[in-house]
Amino acid sequence: MKQQFTAVYKKSGKWYLGWVEELSGVNTQGRTIAEVRENLKDALMLVIETNRLVNQNDAGKTARREPLLVTV
């Protein structure tokens, strides 16, 4: 499944900072925007997978799950 997110980049001294606008906790830094972009992809996948695992464990097997589609 493909999803689109907004990456935000900001120069800070010799480093670039980056974060995903739509999801808190996904942030990183790097020497170049390309490095930050790749780091953000990795961080985003880890946060989404971790959130999914934590919520599955917390909700248990009796919880109802369904896809939710929104247009922004």
Stockholm file with secondary structure:
# STOCKHOLM 1.0

chainA/1-72         MKQQFTAVYKKSGKWYLGWVEELSGVNTQGRTIAEVRENLKDALMLVIETNRLVNQNDAGKTARREPLLVTV
#=GR chainA/1-72 SS CCCCCCEEEEEETTEEEEEETTSTTCEEEESSHHHHHHHHHHHHHHHHHHHHHHHHHHHCTTSCCCCCCCCC
#=GC SS_cons        CCCCCCEEEEEETTEEEEEETTSTTCEEEESSHHHHHHHHHHHHHHHHHHHHHHHHHHHCTTSCCCCCCCCC
//
